[in-house]
Structures are given as structure tokens and as C-alpha cells.
Amino acid sequence: MAGFCTPDENGINRRGAYRYSRNPMYMSYFLVFLGCAAMTASLLLLTLLLCFQISAHWIILAEERSCIQRFGQDYLDYMKQVRRYF
């Protein structure tokens, strides 16, 4: 949890889960909801998960545009080093 709230001097967090994914929160949601859909064998939950993930992808794209505007080249460099999801 400490890795989520300790950005570097430029304001970008590259520690903890952010070393592996630019969006660990959305990845965690996906994995938890996928597990729930698998445990219940529910096609409805799986369908809702896919809808959620598509929506989340558009939110992530908007957040990344905002980060590029705010942090500039530092964030672009981070994007080259770390994948969007996993």
C-alpha cells in the first residue's frame, strides 16, 4: 500500500505495483471481478466485466492524456518503460 502514495521528485510514482503496470488499480479490479465471475460460473458477471473493462480502458486513455499534459516528457518516458496493463 505504501507504494501507491510515494511519488518521486517529479510527481510520478514508479514504485511498487507501478513498476509493472501503469494502472494497477484497474488491473486489480479486473482480476477480482474475473475471479468472481469464474467462481460463480456466471455469464452475466463475465459480460458485465467485459463492459466494465471496455469502459475502464477509455477512462485510462483520458487519464494518460492528462498525465502527459501535466508531467510531459517524464511521463512519456515512463510510458515507454512500463506497460499500460501488465
PyMOL Python script that loads the backbone (N, CA, C, O; Angstrom):
from pymol import cmd

cmd.read_pdbstr("""\
ATOM      1  N   MET A   1       0.820  -1.196   0.000  1.00  0.00           N
ATOM      2  CA  MET A   1       0.000   0.000   0.000  1.00  0.00           C
ATOM      3  C   MET A   1       0.862   1.256   0.000  1.00  0.00           C
ATOM      4  O   MET A   1       0.473   2.271  -0.579  1.00  0.00           O
ATOM      5  N   ALA A   2       2.014   1.202   0.636  1.00  0.00           N
ATOM      6  CA  ALA A   2       2.866   2.393   0.689  1.00  0.00           C
ATOM      7  C   ALA A   2       3.326   2.800  -0.697  1.00  0.00           C
ATOM      8  O   ALA A   2       3.563   3.983  -0.942  1.00  0.00           O
ATOM      9  N   GLY A   3       3.459   1.843  -1.613  1.00  0.00           N
ATOM     10  CA  GLY A   3       3.898   2.148  -2.959  1.00  0.00           C
ATOM     11  C   GLY A   3       2.912   2.995  -3.741  1.00  0.00           C
ATOM     12  O   GLY A   3       3.291   3.627  -4.727  1.00  0.00           O
ATOM     13  N   PHE A   4       1.663   3.021  -3.327  1.00  0.00           N
ATOM     14  CA  PHE A   4       0.660   3.799  -4.040  1.00  0.00           C
ATOM     15  C   PHE A   4       0.747   5.290  -3.735  1.00  0.00           C
ATOM     16  O   PHE A   4       0.233   6.107  -4.499  1.00  0.00           O
ATOM     17  N   CYS A   5       1.384   5.650  -2.641  1.00  0.00           N
ATOM     18  CA  CYS A   5       1.348   7.064  -2.242  1.00  0.00           C
ATOM     19  C   CYS A   5       2.738   7.666  -2.065  1.00  0.00           C
ATOM     20  O   CYS A   5       2.911   8.585  -1.264  1.00  0.00           O
ATOM     21  N   THR A   6       3.721   7.169  -2.794  1.00  0.00           N
ATOM     22  CA  THR A   6       5.068   7.720  -2.680  1.00  0.00           C
ATOM     23  C   THR A   6       5.638   8.053  -4.056  1.00  0.00           C
ATOM     24  O   THR A   6       6.460   7.308  -4.588  1.00  0.00           O
ATOM     25  N   PRO A   7       5.198   9.179  -4.633  1.00  0.00           N
ATOM     26  CA  PRO A   7       5.751   9.559  -5.942  1.00  0.00           C
ATOM     27  C   PRO A   7       7.195  10.028  -5.826  1.00  0.00           C
ATOM     28  O   PRO A   7       7.660  10.375  -4.740  1.00  0.00           O
ATOM     29  N   ASP A   8       7.898  10.034  -6.954  1.00  0.00           N
ATOM     30  CA  ASP A   8       9.266  10.536  -6.962  1.00  0.00           C
ATOM     31  C   ASP A   8       9.265  12.059  -7.006  1.00  0.00           C
ATOM     32  O   ASP A   8       8.210  12.685  -6.897  1.00  0.00           O
ATOM     33  N   GLU A   9      10.434  12.653  -7.163  1.00  0.00           N
ATOM     34  CA  GLU A   9      10.555  14.117  -7.124  1.00  0.00           C
ATOM     35  C   GLU A   9       9.809  14.807  -8.257  1.00  0.00           C
ATOM     36  O   GLU A   9       9.488  15.991  -8.149  1.00  0.00           O
ATOM     37  N   ASN A  10       9.528  14.094  -9.339  1.00  0.00           N
ATOM     38  CA  ASN A  10       8.787  14.665 -10.463  1.00  0.00           C
ATOM     39  C   ASN A  10       7.279  14.481 -10.330  1.00  0.00           C
ATOM     40  O   ASN A  10       6.519  14.989 -11.154  1.00  0.00           O
ATOM     41  N   GLY A  11       6.842  13.764  -9.307  1.00  0.00           N
ATOM     42  CA  GLY A  11       5.420  13.553  -9.071  1.00  0.00           C
ATOM     43  C   GLY A  11       4.860  12.277  -9.666  1.00  0.00           C
ATOM     44  O   GLY A  11       3.657  12.029  -9.576  1.00  0.00           O
ATOM     45  N   ILE A  12       5.715  11.461 -10.274  1.00  0.00           N
ATOM     46  CA  ILE A  12       5.266  10.209 -10.883  1.00  0.00           C
ATOM     47  C   ILE A  12       5.670   9.053  -9.978  1.00  0.00           C
ATOM     48  O   ILE A  12       6.814   8.974  -9.531  1.00  0.00           O
ATOM     49  N   ASN A  13       4.734   8.168  -9.715  1.00  0.00           N
ATOM     50  CA  ASN A  13       5.015   7.008  -8.878  1.00  0.00           C
ATOM     51  C   ASN A  13       5.512   5.869  -9.757  1.00  0.00           C
ATOM     52  O   ASN A  13       4.801   5.412 -10.653  1.00  0.00           O
ATOM     53  N   ARG A  14       6.726   5.414  -9.499  1.00  0.00           N
ATOM     54  CA  ARG A  14       7.321   4.311 -10.263  1.00  0.00           C
ATOM     55  C   ARG A  14       7.677   3.141  -9.360  1.00  0.00           C
ATOM     56  O   ARG A  14       8.407   2.237  -9.767  1.00  0.00           O
ATOM     57  N   ARG A  15       7.166   3.156  -8.142  1.00  0.00           N
ATOM     58  CA  ARG A  15       7.498   2.103  -7.180  1.00  0.00           C
ATOM     59  C   ARG A  15       6.342   1.116  -7.032  1.00  0.00           C
ATOM     60  O   ARG A  15       5.240   1.342  -7.532  1.00  0.00           O
ATOM     61  N   GLY A  16       6.616   0.040  -6.346  1.00  0.00           N
ATOM     62  CA  GLY A  16       5.578  -0.943  -6.061  1.00  0.00           C
ATOM     63  C   GLY A  16       4.969  -1.511  -7.329  1.00  0.00           C
ATOM     64  O   GLY A  16       5.679  -1.873  -8.267  1.00  0.00           O
ATOM     65  N   ALA A  17       3.654  -1.585  -7.347  1.00  0.00           N
ATOM     66  CA  ALA A  17       2.943  -2.146  -8.491  1.00  0.00           C
ATOM     67  C   ALA A  17       3.117  -1.306  -9.748  1.00  0.00           C
ATOM     68  O   ALA A  17       2.947  -1.807 -10.860  1.00  0.00           O
ATOM     69  N   TYR A  18       3.455  -0.029  -9.578  1.00  0.00           N
ATOM     70  CA  TYR A  18       3.638   0.859 -10.730  1.00  0.00           C
ATOM     71  C   TYR A  18       4.904   0.535 -11.533  1.00  0.00           C
ATOM     72  O   TYR A  18       5.111   1.097 -12.609  1.00  0.00           O
ATOM     73  N   ARG A  19       5.733  -0.346 -11.032  1.00  0.00           N
ATOM     74  CA  ARG A  19       6.883  -0.820 -11.820  1.00  0.00           C
ATOM     75  C   ARG A  19       6.444  -1.776 -12.916  1.00  0.00           C
ATOM     76  O   ARG A  19       7.142  -1.945 -13.916  1.00  0.00           O
ATOM     77  N   TYR A  20       5.271  -2.410 -12.727  1.00  0.00           N
ATOM     78  CA  TYR A  20       4.808  -3.441 -13.645  1.00  0.00           C
ATOM     79  C   TYR A  20       3.608  -3.011 -14.482  1.00  0.00           C
ATOM     80  O   TYR A  20       3.391  -3.532 -15.576  1.00  0.00           O
ATOM     81  N   SER A  21       2.839  -2.074 -13.973  1.00  0.00           N
ATOM     82  CA  SER A  21       1.626  -1.637 -14.662  1.00  0.00           C
ATOM     83  C   SER A  21       1.397  -0.159 -14.376  1.00  0.00           C
ATOM     84  O   SER A  21       1.555   0.298 -13.244  1.00  0.00           O
ATOM     85  N   ARG A  22       1.021   0.584 -15.416  1.00  0.00           N
ATOM     86  CA  ARG A  22       0.692   1.994 -15.199  1.00  0.00           C
ATOM     87  C   ARG A  22      -0.674   2.138 -14.542  1.00  0.00           C
ATOM     88  O   ARG A  22      -1.023   3.217 -14.065  1.00  0.00           O
ATOM     89  N   ASN A  23      -1.440   1.068 -14.513  1.00  0.00           N
ATOM     90  CA  ASN A  23      -2.799   1.103 -13.970  1.00  0.00           C
ATOM     91  C   ASN A  23      -3.080  -0.099 -13.077  1.00  0.00           C
ATOM     92  O   ASN A  23      -3.956  -0.905 -13.394  1.00  0.00           O
ATOM     93  N   PRO A  24      -2.360  -0.238 -11.974  1.00  0.00           N
ATOM     94  CA  PRO A  24      -2.552  -1.430 -11.146  1.00  0.00           C
ATOM     95  C   PRO A  24      -3.935  -1.505 -10.516  1.00  0.00           C
ATOM     96  O   PRO A  24      -4.431  -2.602 -10.262  1.00  0.00           O
ATOM     97  N   MET A  25      -4.567  -0.369 -10.259  1.00  0.00           N
ATOM     98  CA  MET A  25      -5.901  -0.394  -9.664  1.00  0.00           C
ATOM     99  C   MET A  25      -6.898  -1.059 -10.619  1.00  0.00           C
ATOM    100  O   MET A  25      -7.689  -1.908 -10.208  1.00  0.00           O
ATOM    101  N   TYR A  26      -6.852  -0.665 -11.891  1.00  0.00           N
ATOM    102  CA  TYR A  26      -7.778  -1.249 -12.861  1.00  0.00           C
ATOM    103  C   TYR A  26      -7.465  -2.722 -13.104  1.00  0.00           C
ATOM    104  O   TYR A  26      -8.374  -3.522 -13.321  1.00  0.00           O
ATOM    105  N   MET A  27      -6.196  -3.078 -13.069  1.00  0.00           N
ATOM    106  CA  MET A  27      -5.826  -4.489 -13.220  1.00  0.00           C
ATOM    107  C   MET A  27      -6.350  -5.303 -12.037  1.00  0.00           C
ATOM    108  O   MET A  27      -6.826  -6.424 -12.216  1.00  0.00           O
ATOM    109  N   SER A  28      -6.265  -4.747 -10.847  1.00  0.00           N
ATOM    110  CA  SER A  28      -6.774  -5.447  -9.656  1.00  0.00           C
ATOM    111  C   SER A  28      -8.275  -5.641  -9.747  1.00  0.00           C
ATOM    112  O   SER A  28      -8.780  -6.727  -9.463  1.00  0.00           O
ATOM    113  N   TYR A  29      -9.000  -4.590 -10.144  1.00  0.00           N
ATOM    114  CA  TYR A  29     -10.444  -4.726 -10.333  1.00  0.00           C
ATOM    115  C   TYR A  29     -10.751  -5.853 -11.306  1.00  0.00           C
ATOM    116  O   TYR A  29     -11.601  -6.703 -11.042  1.00  0.00           O
ATOM    117  N   PHE A  30     -10.051  -5.851 -12.428  1.00  0.00           N
ATOM    118  CA  PHE A  30     -10.297  -6.863 -13.449  1.00  0.00           C
ATOM    119  C   PHE A  30     -10.075  -8.265 -12.891  1.00  0.00           C
ATOM    120  O   PHE A  30     -10.905  -9.152 -13.091  1.00  0.00           O
ATOM    121  N   LEU A  31      -8.966  -8.468 -12.198  1.00  0.00           N
ATOM    122  CA  LEU A  31      -8.667  -9.804 -11.678  1.00  0.00           C
ATOM    123  C   LEU A  31      -9.665 -10.250 -10.614  1.00  0.00           C
ATOM    124  O   LEU A  31     -10.068 -11.412 -10.593  1.00  0.00           O
ATOM    125  N   VAL A  32     -10.066  -9.341  -9.732  1.00  0.00           N
ATOM    126  CA  VAL A  32     -11.047  -9.693  -8.696  1.00  0.00           C
ATOM    127  C   VAL A  32     -12.387 -10.041  -9.327  1.00  0.00           C
ATOM    128  O   VAL A  32     -12.993 -11.058  -8.990  1.00  0.00           O
ATOM    129  N   PHE A  33     -12.848  -9.194 -10.244  1.00  0.00           N
ATOM    130  CA  PHE A  33     -14.143  -9.450 -10.877  1.00  0.00           C
ATOM    131  C   PHE A  33     -14.097 -10.686 -11.765  1.00  0.00           C
ATOM    132  O   PHE A  33     -15.092 -11.403 -11.871  1.00  0.00           O
ATOM    133  N   LEU A  34     -12.966 -10.946 -12.403  1.00  0.00           N
ATOM    134  CA  LEU A  34     -12.822 -12.164 -13.193  1.00  0.00           C
ATOM    135  C   LEU A  34     -12.907 -13.389 -12.287  1.00  0.00           C
ATOM    136  O   LEU A  34     -13.531 -14.389 -12.642  1.00  0.00           O
ATOM    137  N   GLY A  35     -12.279 -13.306 -11.120  1.00  0.00           N
ATOM    138  CA  GLY A  35     -12.368 -14.400 -10.156  1.00  0.00           C
ATOM    139  C   GLY A  35     -13.791 -14.631  -9.686  1.00  0.00           C
ATOM    140  O   GLY A  35     -14.226 -15.774  -9.541  1.00  0.00           O
ATOM    141  N   CYS A  36     -14.519 -13.543  -9.445  1.00  0.00           N
ATOM    142  CA  CYS A  36     -15.929 -13.669  -9.033  1.00  0.00           C
ATOM    143  C   CYS A  36     -16.758 -14.306 -10.132  1.00  0.00           C
ATOM    144  O   CYS A  36     -17.600 -15.162  -9.857  1.00  0.00           O
ATOM    145  N   ALA A  37     -16.532 -13.900 -11.372  1.00  0.00           N
ATOM    146  CA  ALA A  37     -17.274 -14.478 -12.489  1.00  0.00           C
ATOM    147  C   ALA A  37     -16.937 -15.954 -12.640  1.00  0.00           C
ATOM    148  O   ALA A  37     -17.819 -16.763 -12.929  1.00  0.00           O
ATOM    149  N   ALA A  38     -15.670 -16.317 -12.449  1.00  0.00           N
ATOM    150  CA  ALA A  38     -15.266 -17.720 -12.573  1.00  0.00           C
ATOM    151  C   ALA A  38     -15.829 -18.562 -11.430  1.00  0.00           C
ATOM    152  O   ALA A  38     -16.297 -19.680 -11.648  1.00  0.00           O
ATOM    153  N   MET A  39     -15.782 -18.024 -10.212  1.00  0.00           N
ATOM    154  CA  MET A  39     -16.274 -18.792  -9.060  1.00  0.00           C
ATOM    155  C   MET A  39     -17.779 -19.037  -9.135  1.00  0.00           C
ATOM    156  O   MET A  39     -18.264 -20.080  -8.697  1.00  0.00           O
ATOM    157  N   THR A  40     -18.502 -18.091  -9.678  1.00  0.00           N
ATOM    158  CA  THR A  40     -19.949 -18.248  -9.771  1.00  0.00           C
ATOM    159  C   THR A  40     -20.381 -18.844 -11.105  1.00  0.00           C
ATOM    160  O   THR A  40     -21.555 -19.160 -11.302  1.00  0.00           O
ATOM    161  N   ALA A  41     -19.425 -18.995 -12.020  1.00  0.00           N
ATOM    162  CA  ALA A  41     -19.710 -19.504 -13.369  1.00  0.00           C
ATOM    163  C   ALA A  41     -20.853 -18.706 -14.004  1.00  0.00           C
ATOM    164  O   ALA A  41     -21.756 -19.268 -14.625  1.00  0.00           O
ATOM    165  N   SER A  42     -20.791 -17.399 -13.835  1.00  0.00           N
ATOM    166  CA  SER A  42     -21.863 -16.526 -14.294  1.00  0.00           C
ATOM    167  C   SER A  42     -21.475 -15.822 -15.593  1.00  0.00           C
ATOM    168  O   SER A  42     -20.523 -15.042 -15.635  1.00  0.00           O
ATOM    169  N   LEU A  43     -22.222 -16.108 -16.635  1.00  0.00           N
ATOM    170  CA  LEU A  43     -22.008 -15.405 -17.898  1.00  0.00           C
ATOM    171  C   LEU A  43     -22.418 -13.942 -17.775  1.00  0.00           C
ATOM    172  O   LEU A  43     -21.847 -13.078 -18.440  1.00  0.00           O
ATOM    173  N   LEU A  44     -23.393 -13.665 -16.936  1.00  0.00           N
ATOM    174  CA  LEU A  44     -23.813 -12.284 -16.720  1.00  0.00           C
ATOM    175  C   LEU A  44     -22.676 -11.462 -16.110  1.00  0.00           C
ATOM    176  O   LEU A  44     -22.389 -10.357 -16.572  1.00  0.00           O
ATOM    177  N   LEU A  45     -22.031 -12.001 -15.075  1.00  0.00           N
ATOM    178  CA  LEU A  45     -20.907 -11.287 -14.461  1.00  0.00           C
ATOM    179  C   LEU A  45     -19.745 -11.135 -15.442  1.00  0.00           C
ATOM    180  O   LEU A  45     -19.082 -10.098 -15.463  1.00  0.00           O
ATOM    181  N   LEU A  46     -19.500 -12.145 -16.237  1.00  0.00           N
ATOM    182  CA  LEU A  46     -18.430 -12.057 -17.221  1.00  0.00           C
ATOM    183  C   LEU A  46     -18.742 -10.976 -18.259  1.00  0.00           C
ATOM    184  O   LEU A  46     -17.860 -10.215 -18.656  1.00  0.00           O
ATOM    185  N   THR A  47     -19.986 -10.917 -18.688  1.00  0.00           N
ATOM    186  CA  THR A  47     -20.398  -9.882 -19.638  1.00  0.00           C
ATOM    187  C   THR A  47     -20.257  -8.497 -19.016  1.00  0.00           C
ATOM    188  O   THR A  47     -19.766  -7.572 -19.663  1.00  0.00           O
ATOM    189  N   LEU A  48     -20.682  -8.351 -17.772  1.00  0.00           N
ATOM    190  CA  LEU A  48     -20.533  -7.070 -17.074  1.00  0.00           C
ATOM    191  C   LEU A  48     -19.064  -6.698 -16.917  1.00  0.00           C
ATOM    192  O   LEU A  48     -18.700  -5.528 -17.030  1.00  0.00           O
ATOM    193  N   LEU A  49     -18.227  -7.689 -16.657  1.00  0.00           N
ATOM    194  CA  LEU A  49     -16.797  -7.441 -16.542  1.00  0.00           C
ATOM    195  C   LEU A  49     -16.228  -6.923 -17.858  1.00  0.00           C
ATOM    196  O   LEU A  49     -15.434  -5.983 -17.864  1.00  0.00           O
ATOM    197  N   LEU A  50     -16.623  -7.521 -18.951  1.00  0.00           N
ATOM    198  CA  LEU A  50     -16.130  -7.061 -20.246  1.00  0.00           C
ATOM    199  C   LEU A  50     -16.594  -5.627 -20.528  1.00  0.00           C
ATOM    200  O   LEU A  50     -15.826  -4.817 -21.046  1.00  0.00           O
ATOM    201  N   CYS A  51     -17.835  -5.320 -20.192  1.00  0.00           N
ATOM    202  CA  CYS A  51     -18.328  -3.940 -20.353  1.00  0.00           C
ATOM    203  C   CYS A  51     -17.539  -2.984 -19.469  1.00  0.00           C
ATOM    204  O   CYS A  51     -17.165  -1.893 -19.900  1.00  0.00           O
ATOM    205  N   PHE A  52     -17.287  -3.399 -18.227  1.00  0.00           N
ATOM    206  CA  PHE A  52     -16.506  -2.572 -17.314  1.00  0.00           C
ATOM    207  C   PHE A  52     -15.111  -2.337 -17.864  1.00  0.00           C
ATOM    208  O   PHE A  52     -14.609  -1.214 -17.819  1.00  0.00           O
ATOM    209  N   GLN A  53     -14.481  -3.379 -18.382  1.00  0.00           N
ATOM    210  CA  GLN A  53     -13.109  -3.249 -18.850  1.00  0.00           C
ATOM    211  C   GLN A  53     -13.020  -2.337 -20.069  1.00  0.00           C
ATOM    212  O   GLN A  53     -12.071  -1.564 -20.199  1.00  0.00           O
ATOM    213  N   ILE A  54     -13.988  -2.422 -20.944  1.00  0.00           N
ATOM    214  CA  ILE A  54     -14.011  -1.521 -22.102  1.00  0.00           C
ATOM    215  C   ILE A  54     -14.168  -0.081 -21.639  1.00  0.00           C
ATOM    216  O   ILE A  54     -13.481   0.811 -22.136  1.00  0.00           O
ATOM    217  N   SER A  55     -15.068   0.149 -20.693  1.00  0.00           N
ATOM    218  CA  SER A  55     -15.256   1.499 -20.141  1.00  0.00           C
ATOM    219  C   SER A  55     -13.997   1.985 -19.442  1.00  0.00           C
ATOM    220  O   SER A  55     -13.584   3.132 -19.611  1.00  0.00           O
ATOM    221  N   ALA A  56     -13.395   1.111 -18.662  1.00  0.00           N
ATOM    222  CA  ALA A  56     -12.181   1.482 -17.933  1.00  0.00           C
ATOM    223  C   ALA A  56     -11.056   1.834 -18.896  1.00  0.00           C
ATOM    224  O   ALA A  56     -10.257   2.726 -18.612  1.00  0.00           O
ATOM    225  N   HIS A  57     -10.984   1.152 -20.017  1.00  0.00           N
ATOM    226  CA  HIS A  57      -9.940   1.443 -20.993  1.00  0.00           C
ATOM    227  C   HIS A  57     -10.058   2.885 -21.484  1.00  0.00           C
ATOM    228  O   HIS A  57      -9.047   3.575 -21.616  1.00  0.00           O
ATOM    229  N   TRP A  58     -11.279   3.347 -21.753  1.00  0.00           N
ATOM    230  CA  TRP A  58     -11.473   4.728 -22.210  1.00  0.00           C
ATOM    231  C   TRP A  58     -11.124   5.724 -21.105  1.00  0.00           C
ATOM    232  O   TRP A  58     -10.600   6.803 -21.381  1.00  0.00           O
ATOM    233  N   ILE A  59     -11.416   5.359 -19.852  1.00  0.00           N
ATOM    234  CA  ILE A  59     -11.040   6.216 -18.720  1.00  0.00           C
ATOM    235  C   ILE A  59      -9.523   6.292 -18.613  1.00  0.00           C
ATOM    236  O   ILE A  59      -8.967   7.366 -18.384  1.00  0.00           O
ATOM    237  N   ILE A  60      -8.859   5.165 -18.775  1.00  0.00           N
ATOM    238  CA  ILE A  60      -7.398   5.116 -18.696  1.00  0.00           C
ATOM    239  C   ILE A  60      -6.770   5.980 -19.785  1.00  0.00           C
ATOM    240  O   ILE A  60      -5.805   6.698 -19.524  1.00  0.00           O
ATOM    241  N   LEU A  61      -7.304   5.917 -20.997  1.00  0.00           N
ATOM    242  CA  LEU A  61      -6.769   6.748 -22.077  1.00  0.00           C
ATOM    243  C   LEU A  61      -6.891   8.231 -21.740  1.00  0.00           C
ATOM    244  O   LEU A  61      -5.971   9.005 -22.005  1.00  0.00           O
ATOM    245  N   ALA A  62      -8.015   8.628 -21.161  1.00  0.00           N
ATOM    246  CA  ALA A  62      -8.197  10.024 -20.756  1.00  0.00           C
ATOM    247  C   ALA A  62      -7.229  10.406 -19.639  1.00  0.00           C
ATOM    248  O   ALA A  62      -6.658  11.497 -19.654  1.00  0.00           O
ATOM    249  N   GLU A  63      -7.044   9.503 -18.665  1.00  0.00           N
ATOM    250  CA  GLU A  63      -6.110   9.778 -17.575  1.00  0.00           C
ATOM    251  C   GLU A  63      -4.682   9.916 -18.099  1.00  0.00           C
ATOM    252  O   GLU A  63      -3.926  10.766 -17.628  1.00  0.00           O
ATOM    253  N   GLU A  64      -4.318   9.093 -19.058  1.00  0.00           N
ATOM    254  CA  GLU A  64      -2.966   9.175 -19.609  1.00  0.00           C
ATOM    255  C   GLU A  64      -2.751  10.482 -20.366  1.00  0.00           C
ATOM    256  O   GLU A  64      -1.672  11.071 -20.288  1.00  0.00           O
ATOM    257  N   ARG A  65      -3.761  10.938 -21.093  1.00  0.00           N
ATOM    258  CA  ARG A  65      -3.635  12.240 -21.758  1.00  0.00           C
ATOM    259  C   ARG A  65      -3.424  13.346 -20.732  1.00  0.00           C
ATOM    260  O   ARG A  65      -2.625  14.258 -20.945  1.00  0.00           O
ATOM    261  N   SER A  66      -4.140  13.260 -19.629  1.00  0.00           N
ATOM    262  CA  SER A  66      -3.987  14.243 -18.560  1.00  0.00           C
ATOM    263  C   SER A  66      -2.590  14.190 -17.948  1.00  0.00           C
ATOM    264  O   SER A  66      -1.993  15.231 -17.674  1.00  0.00           O
ATOM    265  N   CYS A  67      -2.074  13.003 -17.736  1.00  0.00           N
ATOM    266  CA  CYS A  67      -0.727  12.851 -17.174  1.00  0.00           C
ATOM    267  C   CYS A  67       0.342  13.372 -18.126  1.00  0.00           C
ATOM    268  O   CYS A  67       1.335  13.954 -17.689  1.00  0.00           O
ATOM    269  N   ILE A  68       0.144  13.165 -19.419  1.00  0.00           N
ATOM    270  CA  ILE A  68       1.102  13.687 -20.394  1.00  0.00           C
ATOM    271  C   ILE A  68       1.112  15.209 -20.356  1.00  0.00           C
ATOM    272  O   ILE A  68       2.174  15.829 -20.423  1.00  0.00           O
ATOM    273  N   GLN A  69      -0.064  15.809 -20.249  1.00  0.00           N
ATOM    274  CA  GLN A  69      -0.134  17.266 -20.164  1.00  0.00           C
ATOM    275  C   GLN A  69       0.514  17.778 -18.885  1.00  0.00           C
ATOM    276  O   GLN A  69       1.190  18.807 -18.892  1.00  0.00           O
ATOM    277  N   ARG A  70       0.307  17.066 -17.802  1.00  0.00           N
ATOM    278  CA  ARG A  70       0.823  17.527 -16.502  1.00  0.00           C
ATOM    279  C   ARG A  70       2.320  17.276 -16.334  1.00  0.00           C
ATOM    280  O   ARG A  70       3.042  18.154 -15.863  1.00  0.00           O
ATOM    281  N   PHE A  71       2.794  16.083 -16.714  1.00  0.00           N
ATOM    282  CA  PHE A  71       4.174  15.690 -16.433  1.00  0.00           C
ATOM    283  C   PHE A  71       5.087  15.732 -17.652  1.00  0.00           C
ATOM    284  O   PHE A  71       6.308  15.679 -17.507  1.00  0.00           O
ATOM    285  N   GLY A  72       4.517  15.824 -18.847  1.00  0.00           N
ATOM    286  CA  GLY A  72       5.311  15.968 -20.062  1.00  0.00           C
ATOM    287  C   GLY A  72       6.197  14.782 -20.370  1.00  0.00           C
ATOM    288  O   GLY A  72       5.763  13.631 -20.326  1.00  0.00           O
ATOM    289  N   GLN A  73       7.452  15.081 -20.685  1.00  0.00           N
ATOM    290  CA  GLN A  73       8.404  14.066 -21.137  1.00  0.00           C
ATOM    291  C   GLN A  73       8.669  13.000 -20.076  1.00  0.00           C
ATOM    292  O   GLN A  73       8.923  11.845 -20.418  1.00  0.00           O
ATOM    293  N   ASP A  74       8.615  13.369 -18.786  1.00  0.00           N
ATOM    294  CA  ASP A  74       8.826  12.370 -17.735  1.00  0.00           C
ATOM    295  C   ASP A  74       7.794  11.246 -17.834  1.00  0.00           C
ATOM    296  O   ASP A  74       8.129  10.071 -17.689  1.00  0.00           O
ATOM    297  N   TYR A  75       6.548  11.616 -18.079  1.00  0.00           N
ATOM    298  CA  TYR A  75       5.509  10.595 -18.184  1.00  0.00           C
ATOM    299  C   TYR A  75       5.642   9.800 -19.487  1.00  0.00           C
ATOM    300  O   TYR A  75       5.399   8.593 -19.503  1.00  0.00           O
ATOM    301  N   LEU A  76       6.020  10.462 -20.560  1.00  0.00           N
ATOM    302  CA  LEU A  76       6.245   9.742 -21.822  1.00  0.00           C
ATOM    303  C   LEU A  76       7.354   8.709 -21.674  1.00  0.00           C
ATOM    304  O   LEU A  76       7.255   7.608 -22.214  1.00  0.00           O
ATOM    305  N   ASP A  77       8.409   9.060 -20.945  1.00  0.00           N
ATOM    306  CA  ASP A  77       9.492   8.109 -20.680  1.00  0.00           C
ATOM    307  C   ASP A  77       8.983   6.935 -19.851  1.00  0.00           C
ATOM    308  O   ASP A  77       9.330   5.783 -20.112  1.00  0.00           O
ATOM    309  N   TYR A  78       8.159   7.235 -18.852  1.00  0.00           N
ATOM    310  CA  TYR A  78       7.566   6.191 -18.009  1.00  0.00           C
ATOM    311  C   TYR A  78       6.694   5.262 -18.854  1.00  0.00           C
ATOM    312  O   TYR A  78       6.698   4.048 -18.653  1.00  0.00           O
ATOM    313  N   MET A  79       5.945   5.838 -19.800  1.00  0.00           N
ATOM    314  CA  MET A  79       5.100   5.031 -20.676  1.00  0.00           C
ATOM    315  C   MET A  79       5.928   4.071 -21.531  1.00  0.00           C
ATOM    316  O   MET A  79       5.472   2.972 -21.847  1.00  0.00           O
ATOM    317  N   LYS A  80       7.126   4.476 -21.899  1.00  0.00           N
ATOM    318  CA  LYS A  80       7.997   3.608 -22.701  1.00  0.00           C
ATOM    319  C   LYS A  80       8.547   2.448 -21.868  1.00  0.00           C
ATOM    320  O   LYS A  80       8.837   1.377 -22.401  1.00  0.00           O
ATOM    321  N   GLN A  81       8.686   2.666 -20.563  1.00  0.00           N
ATOM    322  CA  GLN A  81       9.284   1.663 -19.689  1.00  0.00           C
ATOM    323  C   GLN A  81       8.277   0.671 -19.129  1.00  0.00           C
ATOM    324  O   GLN A  81       8.615  -0.489 -18.893  1.00  0.00           O
ATOM    325  N   VAL A  82       7.028   1.120 -18.910  1.00  0.00           N
ATOM    326  CA  VAL A  82       6.041   0.295 -18.213  1.00  0.00           C
ATOM    327  C   VAL A  82       4.788   0.149 -19.085  1.00  0.00           C
ATOM    328  O   VAL A  82       4.296   1.126 -19.650  1.00  0.00           O
ATOM    329  N   ARG A  83       4.294  -1.059 -19.181  1.00  0.00           N
ATOM    330  CA  ARG A  83       3.104  -1.307 -19.995  1.00  0.00           C
ATOM    331  C   ARG A  83       1.853  -0.734 -19.329  1.00  0.00           C
ATOM    332  O   ARG A  83       1.821  -0.509 -18.119  1.00  0.00           O
ATOM    333  N   ARG A  84       0.833  -0.505 -20.141  1.00  0.00           N
ATOM    334  CA  ARG A  84      -0.404   0.063 -19.653  1.00  0.00           C
ATOM    335  C   ARG A  84      -1.085  -0.874 -18.650  1.00  0.00           C
ATOM    336  O   ARG A  84      -1.547  -0.423 -17.602  1.00  0.00           O
ATOM    337  N   TYR A  85      -1.150  -2.139 -18.954  1.00  0.00           N
ATOM    338  CA  TYR A  85      -1.840  -3.077 -18.082  1.00  0.00           C
ATOM    339  C   TYR A  85      -0.870  -3.989 -17.347  1.00  0.00           C
ATOM    340  O   TYR A  85      -0.665  -3.824 -16.145  1.00  0.00           O
ATOM    341  N   PHE A  86      -0.274  -4.940 -18.038  1.00  0.00           N
ATOM    342  CA  PHE A  86       0.632  -5.874 -17.355  1.00  0.00           C
ATOM    343  C   PHE A  86       1.599  -6.452 -18.330  1.00  0.00           C
ATOM    344  O   PHE A  86       2.447  -7.261 -17.954  1.00  0.00           O
TER     345      PHE A  86
END
""", "prot")
cmd.dss("prot")
cmd.show_as("cartoon", "prot")
cmd.util.cbc("prot")
cmd.orient("prot")
